[in-house]
């Protein structure tokens, strides 16, 4: 007898064609179509000790532990710390990293952090692209726990590649935590890479054979699982519940996930529809099947040891493209006249086994009670290692158990197999929901003895929840909407849905003009559960006068990264049609992109615009700058290498006043007679100015900068977002303060979110500072506190500054001015919202005061503890109570007196008598 994992051959995934996984979207690795020449950063994991691995694998086989095909190397590869970044001509950024696993038959990766925004894509592929690539993985693959995993690349070298759009640079968080180094194959001695299909015994039947006719739905339920650290194998199936709500429950065997607890989050890969298109029935060699229909991750819902069941809720439902099925179940333990099994023996393409005789419900396994397992003996086909967890179906096509183990094989066709019984798993493994199927598969507790399966897929994008993603403007082809099942919103008869993620702030126009198809159109904001109608159109297309069939919604406001939903209805035709999304970016004042902070920004290519309505621009992009301070700024495109023109306005879009302009003049970059600059332009906090850029000679975008002065005046004070410790700008670089006698000052403003008191101090910074704190505004400041050479938080620190218990009111700013006239260094200061002074009292001679004489017969020459009657000097580290931990190398003379005080922060102070204390020479 053996668990159905003990003989699984490594063949399982070795020849996986590397294809798109989990979510299908257009896209290819940018390295395929860009000239990228940077030398890649690389990690090479250690070679494997095959002899040791073989010993471990034999022990696993004997113990029935899921078959291991690869060794997991623990790593930390953070894209923001390692790897190679390159910037493309359009401003997008690409990260690549090479992984080498010596002599590997395959490589797959685990991620403990995967959190990327819309537009960013991840790809994984072999060194030569010989088998394609995995990906793109997008924001749709981000899970709540931010973990992730990618499938196998059949190479000993793989490349991980990430592309960030230029407006999303720096927003990706990806960390690879495990490299699965594939090492097992059918030919262990040769360690050669072979195909994993056709590895099952020759008596097996593919699911496409006539023997499986009529079981097509149940076949779509079954999936192969990468278990453990995605380096072992099992089988399982989607299972229905009495609510018929397509809850993504997946049933397999408990021993496939040993050492897991209910509630654990899994980071495993579930592969659906790994079926051969040319089945072996048996004896005819089959061909390999697709391996790109996967779901990654799930949560443990319930498990039972006696009947060996394991119920998982997948992180997400398989997408409709997979066309999966949720199998029914039967929780009775009688009346089963014949059975079938659907499984992945030895990691091969999906197989079908049949027993035309009644199943025995009285089996047990490994000491479990009688009646925990069904016993079957196969008439056609068999099971093997890798089949574990696979479903057993009764004659009514309902699951009655999951495979634990047995002796069946092509060489031993009369040996029985044992399946953990749904009857027992229902409510007999334990007394709570974590050990039973019933609370999950019959959540209303209606007492159903069986239910049939259900097809939960919705065809294509015929509902809002299944809307097709669009991330770029342009022309798109709609599916024939009248094949849909009706819309749930704008009175459409039959509809197709699209979710559009804009990458700009502005407006868009959506239209089907000149298509010759009678359409209706609705555009929404919000989410599918709470849509808000932004516009609709029927028989009205202004872009094509006289076109009374098409639809057009003009100038829909959009924000970068915030989706809108588009619903098309074509009830008069069964043909598809083209529609257009026109991005009206910031090409007019009314759609100007808002900027609130100084910095460098990338302008969209202005030549895509329709012309400016102001200062003579041929093509323009507009920005609205709303400063958070009052003072001068510089606005420039110097050094961008692009011929630009610039106009600066005050007022409103309907009533603009030109106040500055520049063409072919950039004093900040001598000789740059193409760029533009407006210098020392005065702005007022909260009052917008409008910037109009023109680039009529080029179709490329460019960078421009709004440069703000340092915080050397009140009006340019740095606004602190919260309490905390900050690094001060070196104040003596400033031009002098405008207030309380500072020689050189740096200014800060804080707008409290609470009413109470705050403390501000630079204690222990080692720098001579002065501090003034004000209420009011920059034109009318009132001094409320100041400090020079006084830091109660650090007694004896006569250089630093501290003010305590400064009253503040929520929403009312305070200003503080630091002066460091003796140094050109910056320093750290703390804004403390605790409402009380720092917990550091001055020197005191209380319980922690120590005095006395060294009265032992030994010197303190190494680490130790001084009690209150023993010698002490300043080279100590105070711990607690009435003792002091000595520093390494501490030495004193016998008989020396001392007098020391400890403050509440653990600082040690020695009075002048102790200047006579000497260390041993």
C-alpha positions in Angstrom: 0.0 0.0 0.0 1.2 3.5 -0.7 -0.2 7.0 -0.8 -0.8 8.2 -4.3 2.2 10.4 -4.3 4.9 7.9 -3.6 5.6 6.9 -7.2 5.1 10.1 -9.0 7.7 10.6 -11.7 9.4 13.9 -12.1 8.1 14.1 -15.7 5.3 16.4 -14.5 6.2 19.8 -15.8 9.6 19.5 -17.3 8.6 20.5 -20.8 6.0 23.1 -19.9 5.7 25.5 -22.7 6.1 28.8 -21.0 2.9 30.7 -21.7 0.6 33.3 -20.3 -0.6 32.3 -16.9 -3.6 33.4 -14.8 -4.7 36.4 -16.7 -4.6 36.8 -20.4 -3.9 40.3 -21.7 -2.1 41.6 -24.7 1.6 42.3 -24.2 5.1 40.9 -24.7 8.3 41.4 -22.7 9.7 44.8 -23.8 13.1 43.2 -24.3 11.7 41.4 -27.4 11.1 44.7 -29.3 13.6 47.1 -27.7 17.3 47.4 -28.1 18.3 46.7 -24.5 22.0 46.3 -24.0 22.6 46.7 -20.2 24.5 43.9 -18.6 22.0 42.1 -16.4 22.4 41.6 -12.6 22.6 37.9 -11.9 22.1 35.5 -9.0 23.4 31.9 -9.3 22.1 29.5 -6.7 24.3 26.7 -5.4 24.5 23.4 -7.2 22.5 20.6 -5.7 23.7 17.6 -3.7 21.8 14.9 -5.7 22.9 12.1 -3.5 21.5 13.8 -0.4 18.3 14.7 -2.3 17.8 11.1 -3.4 18.0 9.9 0.2 15.5 12.5 1.3 13.2 11.7 -1.6 13.2 8.0 -0.8 12.2 8.8 2.8 9.4 11.1 1.5 8.2 8.3 -0.7 8.1 5.8 2.2 6.2 8.4 4.3 3.7 9.2 1.6 4.8 12.8 1.4 3.9 14.6 -1.8 6.5 14.0 -4.5 9.2 16.6 -4.7 10.5 17.7 -8.1 12.5 20.7 -7.1 14.6 22.2 -4.3 13.6 25.6 -2.9 16.5 28.1 -2.5 15.4 30.9 -0.1 16.4 34.3 -1.5 15.6 38.0 -1.1 15.4 39.7 -4.5 13.8 43.1 -4.2 13.4 45.0 -7.5 14.0 48.3 -5.7 17.3 47.0 -4.3 18.7 44.7 -6.9 18.6 44.0 -10.7 19.1 46.2 -13.7 16.9 49.1 -14.7 16.8 50.7 -18.2 14.7 53.6 -19.4 13.1 53.3 -22.8 12.8 56.0 -25.3 9.2 56.7 -24.4 10.1 57.1 -20.7 8.9 53.7 -19.5 11.3 51.8 -17.3 12.3 48.1 -17.5 13.8 46.0 -14.7 15.5 42.7 -15.5 17.2 40.0 -13.4 18.9 36.8 -14.4 18.6 33.7 -12.3 20.9 30.7 -12.8 20.2 27.3 -11.3 23.1 24.9 -12.3 21.9 21.9 -14.3 18.3 22.7 -13.5 15.6 20.9 -15.4 13.2 23.7 -14.6 12.9 27.0 -12.6 9.8 28.4 -10.9 9.6 31.3 -8.5 7.8 32.2 -5.2 7.2 35.8 -4.2 6.5 37.1 -0.7 5.6 40.5 -2.1 3.8 41.3 -5.3 2.0 44.6 -5.4 1.9 46.5 -8.7 -0.3 49.3 -10.1 -2.4 49.2 -13.3 -0.1 49.3 -16.3 2.9 47.6 -14.8 3.6 44.1 -16.1 5.8 41.1 -15.0 7.2 38.5 -17.3 9.3 35.4 -16.7 11.1 33.4 -19.5 14.0 31.2 -20.4 17.3 32.6 -21.5 16.5 32.1 -25.2 12.8 32.6 -25.3 12.8 29.2 -26.9 9.5 28.2 -25.2 7.9 31.6 -25.1 7.3 33.4 -21.8 5.1 33.5 -18.7 3.0 36.7 -18.5 2.0 39.4 -18.5 1.1 39.4 -14.9 -0.7 42.6 -13.9 -2.5 44.3 -11.1 -5.2 41.7 -11.5 -2.8 39.1 -10.1 -2.3 41.1 -6.9 -3.7 39.2 -3.9 -4.8 40.6 -0.5 -1.8 39.0 1.2 0.5 40.3 -1.6 2.1 36.8 -2.1 2.5 35.3 -5.5 4.1 32.5 -7.5 4.9 31.9 -11.2 5.0 28.6 -13.0 7.9 26.6 -14.6 10.4 27.7 -17.1 12.1 24.6 -18.6 15.6 26.1 -18.6 18.5 26.3 -16.1 18.6 30.1 -16.7 15.5 32.4 -16.5 15.0 36.1 -16.8 12.5 38.1 -14.7 11.4 41.3 -16.4 9.1 44.1 -15.2 8.0 47.1 -17.2 6.7 50.3 -15.4 4.9 53.0 -17.4 6.6 56.3 -17.0 3.7 57.6 -14.9 4.0 54.7 -12.5 7.8 54.6 -11.9 8.7 53.5 -8.4 5.3 52.3 -7.5 6.0 48.5 -7.9 6.7 46.4 -4.9 8.1 42.9 -5.9 10.2 40.6 -3.8 11.2 37.1 -4.9 11.6 34.9 -1.9 12.1 31.4 -3.4 13.8 29.9 -6.4 12.5 26.3 -7.1 15.5 24.5 -8.6 14.0 21.5 -10.6 16.2 18.4 -10.4 14.1 15.2 -10.8 13.3 13.5 -14.1 12.4 10.1 -15.3 16.0 9.3 -15.9 17.4 10.2 -12.5 21.0 9.2 -13.3 21.1 11.3 -16.4 19.3 14.2 -14.8 18.1 14.9 -18.3 15.1 17.1 -19.2 12.2 15.0 -20.6 8.6 15.6 -21.3 6.2 15.2 -18.4 3.3 14.0 -20.5 3.2 10.3 -21.5 4.7 9.4 -18.2 1.6 7.8 -16.8 1.3 4.0 -17.3 0.2 2.7 -20.7 -3.1 1.4 -19.4 -4.4 5.0 -18.7 -7.1 6.7 -20.8 -6.9 10.4 -21.6 -10.0 12.4 -20.8 -10.7 12.9 -24.5 -11.2 9.2 -25.1 -14.7 7.7 -25.8 -14.7 6.1 -22.4 -15.1 9.6 -20.9 -17.8 10.8 -23.2 -20.6 12.5 -21.2 -18.2 13.5 -18.4 -16.9 16.7 -20.1 -18.3 19.0 -17.4 -16.7 17.0 -14.5 -13.4 16.9 -16.5 -13.4 20.7 -16.4 -13.6 20.7 -12.6 -10.3 18.8 -12.1 -6.9 20.6 -11.8 -3.3 19.7 -11.0 -1.8 21.4 -7.9 1.7 22.5 -7.2 1.9 22.0 -3.5 4.2 22.8 -0.6 6.7 25.4 -1.8 5.4 24.9 -5.3 7.8 22.0 -5.7 5.4 19.0 -5.1 2.3 17.6 -6.9 -1.4 16.6 -6.2 -4.8 16.7 -7.9 -8.2 18.2 -6.9 -11.5 19.6 -8.1 -13.8 22.6 -7.9 -16.9 21.6 -5.9 -20.4 23.2 -5.8 -22.4 24.4 -2.7 -26.1 24.6 -2.1 -26.2 28.3 -2.6 -25.1 27.7 -6.2 -23.1 31.0 -5.9 -19.9 29.8 -7.6 -17.9 30.0 -4.4 -14.4 29.0 -5.5 -14.2 25.9 -3.2 -11.6 23.3 -4.2 -11.5 19.8 -2.7 -8.3 17.7 -2.5 -6.5 15.5 0.1 -5.3 16.6 3.5 -2.0 14.7 3.1 -1.2 16.9 0.1 -0.9 19.9 2.5 0.5 18.3 5.6 1.5 20.7 8.4 -1.1 23.3 7.4 -3.7 24.9 9.7 -7.2 26.0 8.9 -7.1 29.7 7.9 -3.6 29.4 6.4 -3.1 31.3 3.2 -1.7 29.1 0.4 0.7 30.3 -2.3 0.2 27.4 -4.6 -0.6 27.1 -8.3 -3.8 25.3 -9.5 -3.6 24.3 -13.2 -6.9 23.7 -15.1 -7.5 22.0 -18.4 -4.2 20.3 -18.8 -5.7 17.9 -21.3 -4.3 16.4 -24.4 -5.9 17.5 -27.7 -5.0 14.1 -29.3 -5.9 11.6 -26.6 -4.3 8.2 -26.0 -7.2 5.7 -25.5 -4.8 4.0 -24.6 -1.9 2.9 -26.8 -1.9 5.9 -29.1 0.7 8.4 -28.0 -1.0 11.7 -27.0 0.3 15.1 -27.5 0.9 17.7 -24.8 -1.8 19.9 -23.5 -2.0 23.6 -22.6 -0.5 24.7 -19.2 -1.5 28.3 -19.2 -4.8 28.2 -17.4 -3.9 28.6 -13.7 -5.1 30.2 -10.5 -2.5 31.1 -7.8 -3.2 31.0 -4.1 -6.0 30.1 -1.8 -7.1 29.8 1.9 -7.6 26.7 3.9 -11.2 26.4 4.8 -11.5 23.0 6.5 -9.6 19.7 6.7 -10.0 16.2 8.2 -7.3 13.7 8.9 -9.4 10.5 9.2 -11.0 10.9 5.8 -8.1 12.8 4.4 -10.0 15.8 3.0 -8.8 19.3 2.4 -11.1 22.2 1.4 -9.6 25.3 -0.1 -11.1 28.5 -1.2 -9.1 29.8 -4.2 -8.0 33.4 -4.1 -10.1 34.1 -7.2 -12.5 32.3 -9.4 -10.9 30.9 -12.5 -11.6 33.4 -15.3 -14.3 32.6 -17.8 -11.7 31.9 -20.5 -10.9 28.6 -18.6 -14.5 27.4 -18.9 -14.4 25.5 -15.7 -17.2 23.6 -13.9 -18.1 23.2 -10.2 -18.8 19.5 -9.6 -21.8 18.3 -7.6 -21.5 16.0 -4.6 -23.2 13.1 -2.8 -22.8 12.7 0.9 -24.6 9.3 1.2 -22.6 6.1 1.8 -24.7 3.7 -0.1 -26.3 3.2 -3.5 -23.1 3.7 -5.6 -23.4 1.3 -8.5 -20.2 2.4 -10.4 -17.5 5.0 -10.2 -15.1 7.1 -12.2 -11.9 9.0 -11.4 -10.4 12.0 -13.1 -6.8 12.7 -12.2 -3.2 13.6 -13.2 -1.2 10.4 -12.7 2.5 11.0 -12.5 1.9 14.6 -13.5 0.7 13.6 -16.9 -2.2 15.1 -18.9 -5.6 14.5 -17.3 -6.7 10.8 -17.2 -10.0 8.9 -16.8 -10.5 5.7 -14.8 -13.6 3.5 -14.6 -15.0 0.9 -12.2 -18.3 -0.6 -13.4 -18.9 -2.4 -10.1 -20.4 -1.0 -6.8 -17.9 0.7 -4.6 -17.3 -0.6 -1.0 -18.1 2.2 1.5 -16.5 0.4 4.5 -12.8 1.1 4.0 -10.3 2.7 6.2 -6.7 4.0 5.8 -3.7 4.2 8.1 -5.7 3.3 11.3 -8.7 5.6 10.6 -12.1 4.2 11.6 -14.0 1.9 9.2 -16.3 3.7 6.9 -13.9 6.7 6.3 -13.0 5.5 2.8 -14.5 4.1 -0.3 -12.7 1.1 -1.9 -12.6 0.7 -5.7 -10.8 -1.7 -8.1 -10.5 -0.3 -11.6 -11.8 -2.0 -14.7 -10.3 0.6 -17.0 -7.3 2.8 -16.3 -5.6 3.2 -12.9 -4.2 5.8 -10.6 -0.6 6.7 -9.7 1.5 9.1 -7.7 0.2 12.6 -8.5 -3.4 11.4 -8.5 -3.8 12.0 -4.8 -6.6 14.3 -3.9 -8.5 13.6 -7.1 -12.2 13.2 -7.0 -14.2 9.9 -7.1 -17.5 10.3 -8.9 -20.6 8.1 -8.5 -22.8 7.1 -11.4 -24.7 10.4 -11.2 -21.5 12.4 -11.8 -21.3 13.6 -8.2 -18.2 13.6 -6.0 -18.3 11.0 -3.3 -14.6 11.1 -2.2 -11.0 12.2 -2.7 -8.0 9.9 -3.3 -5.9 9.0 -0.3 -3.8 6.1 -1.6 -3.8 2.5 -2.7 -1.8 -0.1 -4.6 -3.4 0.3 -8.1 -1.2 0.6 -11.1 -0.9 -0.7 -14.6 1.2 -3.6 -13.3 -1.2 -4.3 -10.5 -4.7 -3.7 -11.9 -6.5 -5.7 -9.2 -5.1 -3.7 -6.3 -7.7 -1.5 -4.6 -7.6 2.3 -4.2 -9.0 4.2 -1.2 -10.9 7.5 -1.3 -11.8 9.6 1.7 -15.6 9.6 1.9 -17.6 12.8 1.6 -20.1 11.0 3.8 -17.5 10.9 6.7 -15.9 14.3 5.8 -19.3 15.9 6.0 -19.5 16.1 9.8 -17.6 13.3 11.4 -13.9 14.4 11.5 -14.5 16.9 14.2 -17.1 19.1 16.0 -16.4 22.5 14.3 -16.5 24.0 10.9 -12.7 23.7 10.5 -13.1 19.9 10.3 -16.3 19.5 8.3 -17.5 19.9 4.8 -21.1 20.6 5.8 -20.9 24.3 6.9 -19.3 25.2 3.6 -21.0 23.0 1.0 -24.5 23.4 2.7 -24.1 26.8 4.3 -27.9 27.2 4.9 -27.9 23.8 6.7 -30.8 22.7 4.5 -29.9 19.0 4.9 -29.4 18.3 1.2 -28.0 14.8 0.6 -26.6 15.6 -2.8 -26.5 18.4 -5.4 -25.6 18.5 -9.1 -22.8 20.6 -10.5 -23.0 23.9 -12.1 -21.4 25.9 -14.9 -20.5 29.3 -13.4 -18.8 30.8 -16.4 -20.3 33.9 -18.0 -19.6 34.1 -21.7 -17.2 36.9 -22.5 -17.6 40.4 -21.3 -21.4 40.5 -21.2 -21.6 41.8 -17.6 -19.9 44.7 -15.8 -18.1 42.2 -13.5 -16.6 40.6 -16.5 -15.8 43.8 -18.3 -12.8 43.6 -20.7 -9.9 45.8 -19.6 -8.7 48.6 -21.8 -5.6 50.7 -20.8 -5.0 52.8 -23.9 -6.9 55.1 -26.1 -7.5 54.2 -29.7 -9.8 51.9 -31.8 -11.1 48.7 -30.2 -13.3 45.9 -31.6 -16.4 45.0 -29.7 -17.8 41.5 -29.6 -21.3 41.0 -31.0 -23.3 42.3 -28.0 -26.6 40.6 -28.9 -25.0 37.3 -27.9 -25.0 38.5 -24.3 -27.6 37.9 -21.7 -28.7 41.4 -21.1 -27.2 44.3 -19.2 -28.0 45.2 -15.6 -27.8 48.9 -16.1 -28.7 51.3 -18.9 -31.8 49.5 -20.3 -29.6 47.7 -22.8 -31.3 44.7 -24.5 -27.9 42.9 -25.0 -24.6 44.5 -24.0 -20.8 44.2 -23.9 -18.8 45.9 -21.2 -15.4 47.5 -21.1 -13.4 48.8 -18.1 -11.1 51.7 -19.2 -8.1 52.7 -17.1 -6.9 56.1 -18.2 -3.3 57.1 -17.8 -3.9 60.8 -17.8 -6.1 63.5 -16.2 -8.5 65.1 -18.6 -11.4 63.9 -20.7 -12.2 61.2 -23.2 -14.7 60.8 -26.0 -16.2 57.4 -26.7 -17.9 56.8 -30.0 -18.9 54.2 -32.7 -19.4 56.7 -35.5 -19.3 55.5 -39.2 -19.4 51.8 -38.3 -22.8 51.2 -40.0 -24.1 49.5 -36.9 -27.0 50.6 -34.8 -25.6 51.0 -31.3 -26.5 52.4 -27.9 -23.9 53.6 -25.4 -23.7 54.2 -21.6 -20.6 55.4 -19.7 -20.3 55.1 -15.9 -18.0 55.9 -13.0 -17.8 54.0 -9.7 -17.7 50.2 -9.4 -19.9 47.4 -10.8 -21.9 47.3 -7.6 -22.4 51.0 -7.5 -22.3 52.6 -10.9 -23.0 56.3 -11.7 -24.1 57.3 -15.2 -21.8 59.9 -16.7 -23.3 60.0 -20.2 -25.3 58.0 -22.7 -26.1 58.2 -26.5 -28.4 56.6 -29.0 -28.7 57.5 -32.7 -26.6 60.6 -32.3 -23.0 61.0 -33.5 -21.8 64.6 -33.8 -18.5 63.4 -35.2 -20.3 62.1 -38.3 -23.3 64.4 -38.9 -26.2 62.5 -40.4 -25.1 59.2 -38.8 -28.3 58.5 -36.9 -27.3 54.9 -36.0 -24.1 55.3 -34.1 -23.4 56.6 -30.6 -21.1 59.2 -29.1 -20.5 60.5 -25.5 -18.3 63.6 -25.5 -15.7 64.8 -23.0 -16.1 62.4 -20.2 -13.9 63.6 -17.3 -11.3 61.0 -16.2 -8.5 60.8 -13.7 -5.3 58.8 -14.1 -5.7 55.3 -12.7 -9.4 55.7 -11.9 -11.5 53.4 -14.1 -14.7 54.2 -16.0 -17.1 51.6 -17.4 -18.4 51.6 -21.0 -21.5 49.6 -21.9 -22.4 49.0 -25.6 -25.7 47.7 -26.9 -26.3 46.5 -30.5 -29.7 44.9 -30.4 -30.3 45.0 -34.1 -27.3 43.1 -35.3 -25.3 40.0 -34.5 -22.1 41.5 -35.8 -19.3 43.1 -33.8 -18.1 46.6 -34.5 -15.3 49.0 -33.8 -15.5 51.8 -31.3 -13.0 54.5 -30.5 -11.8 56.0 -27.2 -10.2 59.4 -27.8 -8.0 60.7 -25.0 -8.4 64.4 -24.6 -5.5 64.8 -22.3 -4.4 68.1 -20.9 -4.5 69.7 -24.3 -6.7 72.6 -23.2 -6.8 74.8 -20.2 -10.0 73.2 -19.0 -8.3 69.8 -18.8 -5.1 71.0 -17.4 -3.2 68.5 -15.2 -3.0 69.7 -11.6 0.4 70.0 -9.9 0.7 70.9 -6.2 4.4 70.4 -5.5 7.6 71.5 -6.9 9.6 69.0 -8.9 10.3 67.5 -12.3 7.4 66.3 -14.5 7.1 64.5 -17.8 4.9 66.3 -20.3 2.8 64.4 -22.8 3.8 64.9 -26.4 2.1 68.2 -27.1 1.9 67.6 -30.9 -0.9 65.2 -30.2 -3.0 68.1 -29.1 -5.4 70.1 -31.2 -3.7 73.5 -30.7 -3.7 76.0 -27.9 -6.3 78.6 -27.3 -3.9 81.2 -25.9 -0.4 82.4 -26.5 0.1 81.3 -30.1 1.0 77.7 -29.4 0.7 75.3 -32.4 0.2 72.3 -30.1 -0.1 72.6 -26.3 -0.2 70.8 -23.1 -1.6 72.5 -20.0 -0.8 72.3 -16.3 -2.4 74.0 -13.3 0.1 74.7 -10.5 -1.4 75.3 -7.1 1.5 76.2 -4.8 1.4 75.4 -1.1 3.6 78.4 -0.3 4.2 82.0 -1.3 7.4 83.0 -3.0 9.5 82.8 -6.2 9.7 79.8 -8.5 11.6 78.9 -11.7 9.8 77.1 -14.5 12.0 75.5 -17.1 12.6 72.8 -19.7 16.4 73.4 -19.8 18.5 70.5 -20.8 15.5 68.5 -22.1 16.9 68.6 -25.7 13.5 69.6 -27.1 12.4 72.8 -28.7 9.7 74.2 -26.5 7.7 77.4 -25.9 6.2 78.3 -22.5 3.4 80.7 -21.5 2.4 81.4 -17.8 -1.0 82.7 -16.9 -3.0 83.8 -13.8 -6.8 84.0 -13.6 -9.2 81.3 -14.7 -9.5 79.2 -17.9 -12.3 81.5 -19.1 -10.3 84.7 -18.2 -6.5 84.1 -18.4 -3.9 86.8 -18.0 -0.5 86.2 -19.6 2.2 87.1 -17.1 5.3 85.5 -18.5 6.6 83.6 -21.5 9.8 82.1 -23.0 11.0 80.7 -26.3 14.5 79.6 -27.1 15.9 81.1 -23.9 17.4 79.0 -21.1 20.0 80.9 -19.1 20.1 77.9 -16.7 21.7 75.9 -19.5 24.0 78.3 -21.5 23.9 77.5 -25.2 20.5 75.8 -24.9 18.6 78.0 -27.4 15.8 75.4 -27.8 14.4 75.2 -24.2 12.3 77.7 -22.2 12.6 79.2 -18.8 10.6 81.7 -16.7 12.7 82.7 -13.6 11.7 84.2 -10.2 8.0 84.0 -10.9 6.1 85.0 -7.8 3.4 82.6 -6.6 0.9 82.8 -3.7 -0.1 79.9 -1.6 -3.3 78.4 -2.8 -3.6 80.6 -5.9 -3.3 78.7 -9.2 -1.2 79.6 -12.1 -1.5 77.9 -15.6 1.4 76.7 -17.6 1.1 76.1 -21.3 3.8 74.2 -23.0 4.3 74.0 -26.8 6.5 71.5 -28.6 5.6 72.0 -32.2 8.7 70.5 -33.7 8.6 67.0 -32.1 6.2 64.2 -31.4 8.1 63.2 -28.2 7.3 64.3 -24.7 9.8 66.0 -22.5 10.6 66.8 -18.8 10.1 70.2 -17.3 10.8 71.4 -13.8 9.1 73.7 -11.3 11.9 74.7 -8.9 11.0 76.1 -5.5 13.5 77.9 -3.2 14.8 76.1 -0.1 13.0 76.6 3.2 15.1 79.6 4.3 12.1 81.9 4.6 8.8 81.5 6.3 6.9 81.6 3.0 8.9 78.6 1.7 8.7 76.7 5.0 8.8 72.9 4.6 5.4 71.5 5.6 5.7 68.5 7.9 3.1 65.8 7.2 3.1 64.4 10.7 4.9 64.2 14.0 8.3 62.4 13.9 12.0 62.9 13.6 13.3 64.9 10.6 16.6 65.9 9.1 16.9 69.6 9.1 18.2 71.5 6.1 21.6 73.0 6.9 20.4 76.4 8.0 23.6 78.4 7.6 23.3 78.0 3.9 20.2 80.2 4.1 20.0 83.9 3.6 19.1 84.8 7.1 15.9 84.6 9.0 13.2 87.3 9.0 12.3 86.9 12.6 13.8 86.4 16.1 17.5 87.2 15.6 18.5 84.0 13.7 21.7 84.4 11.7 20.8 81.6 9.3 17.5 79.8 9.5 15.5 76.9 8.1 11.7 77.1 8.4 9.1 74.4 9.0 5.3 74.5 9.2 3.1 72.0 10.9 -0.7 71.7 10.6 -1.9 69.6 13.5 -4.7 67.0 13.1 -5.5 67.2 16.9 -5.9 69.8 19.6 -3.4 69.5 22.4 0.3 70.2 22.9 3.5 69.3 21.1 7.2 69.3 22.0 10.0 70.3 19.6 13.6 69.5 20.3 17.1 68.8 18.9 18.5 67.2 22.0 21.5 64.9 21.6 22.1 66.1 18.1 25.6 67.3 18.9 24.9 70.6 17.1 24.5 74.1 18.6 21.0 75.2 17.7 18.5 77.9 18.4 14.7 77.5 18.0 11.7 79.9 17.7 8.1 78.8 17.5 5.3 81.0 16.1 1.6 81.2 15.6 -0.2 83.3 13.0 0.9 83.5 9.4 4.1 84.5 7.6 3.1 88.1 7.3 2.0 88.3 10.9 3.9 85.9 13.2 3.5 85.8 17.0 6.4 84.3 18.9 5.0 81.7 21.4 8.2 79.9 22.5 12.0 79.8 22.0 15.1 77.9 23.2 18.8 78.3 23.1 21.4 76.1 24.8 18.7 74.4 26.9 17.6 70.9 26.5 15.8 69.3 29.5 15.5 66.1 27.6 19.3 65.7 27.9 20.6 67.3 31.0 24.0 68.9 30.5 23.4 69.3 26.8 24.0 73.1 26.6 24.1 73.2 22.8 20.6 71.8 21.8 17.2 73.4 22.0 13.8 72.3 23.3 10.4 73.8 23.7 7.7 71.7 25.5 3.9 71.7 25.7 3.3 74.2 22.9 -0.5 74.5 22.5 -1.9 73.6 19.1 -5.3 73.5 17.5 -6.4 71.0 14.9 -6.1 72.6 11.4 -4.3 75.7 12.6 -0.6 75.8 11.5 2.3 76.7 13.7 5.7 77.7 12.3 9.1 77.0 13.8 12.5 78.4 12.8 15.8 76.6 13.5 19.2 78.4 13.6 22.5 76.7 13.5 25.0 79.5 13.0 28.1 77.6 14.3 28.1 74.7 11.8 27.5 73.9 8.2 26.0 70.5 9.1 22.4 69.6 9.2 21.0 67.9 12.3 17.9 65.9 13.4 15.1 67.4 15.3 11.9 65.9 16.7 8.3 67.1 16.6 6.6 65.1 19.3 2.8 65.0 19.4 2.7 63.2 22.8 1.5 66.3 24.6 4.0 65.9 27.4 7.7 66.7 27.6 10.1 63.9 26.7 10.4 61.5 29.6 13.9 62.6 30.6 14.0 64.4 34.0 17.1 66.3 35.1 19.8 64.8 37.3 18.5 63.5 40.6 19.8 61.7 43.6 16.9 59.4 44.0 16.8 55.6 44.1 19.2 55.3 41.2 21.8 57.5 42.8 25.0 55.6 43.3 27.8 56.4 45.7 30.4 54.5 47.7 33.7 52.9 47.4 35.1 49.8 45.6 35.1 47.4 48.5 35.8 44.0 46.8 39.2 42.4 46.4 39.1 42.3 42.6 39.3 44.9 39.9 36.6 45.2 37.2 38.5 44.6 34.0 35.7 43.1 31.7 31.9 43.1 31.5 30.1 42.8 34.8 27.8 44.6 37.2 28.5 47.4 39.6 26.3 47.6 42.7 25.6 50.9 44.5 28.5 50.4 46.9 31.1 49.9 44.1 33.5 51.9 42.0 32.2 53.5 38.8 33.3 55.8 36.1 31.7 57.3 33.0 32.5 54.3 30.6 29.4 52.4 31.6 26.0 51.7 30.2 23.1 52.1 32.6 20.6 49.3 32.6 18.0 49.5 35.4 17.4 49.4 39.2 20.5 50.0 41.3 23.1 48.3 39.1 25.1 49.3 36.1 26.2 47.0 33.2 29.9 47.6 32.5 31.1 48.2 29.0 33.6 45.8 27.4 37.1 46.5 28.7 36.0 48.5 31.8 38.9 48.8 34.3 39.1 50.7 37.7 41.5 50.8 40.7 40.6 49.1 43.9 39.5 51.5 46.7 38.5 54.5 44.5 35.5 56.6 45.6 32.7 57.7 43.3 29.5 59.7 43.2 27.2 59.2 40.2 23.6 60.0 39.2 21.3 58.3 36.7 18.4 60.1 35.0 15.2 58.6 33.8 16.5 58.1 30.3 19.4 56.0 31.5 22.0 58.8 31.1 24.9 58.7 33.6 26.3 61.8 35.2 29.5 61.9 37.3 30.2 64.8 39.6 33.6 66.5 39.6 35.0 64.4 42.4 35.1 61.5 39.9 37.4 63.3 37.6 40.1 61.7 39.8 38.9 58.2 38.8 41.4 56.5 36.6 41.5 53.4 34.6 44.1 50.8 35.2 47.2 51.3 32.9 
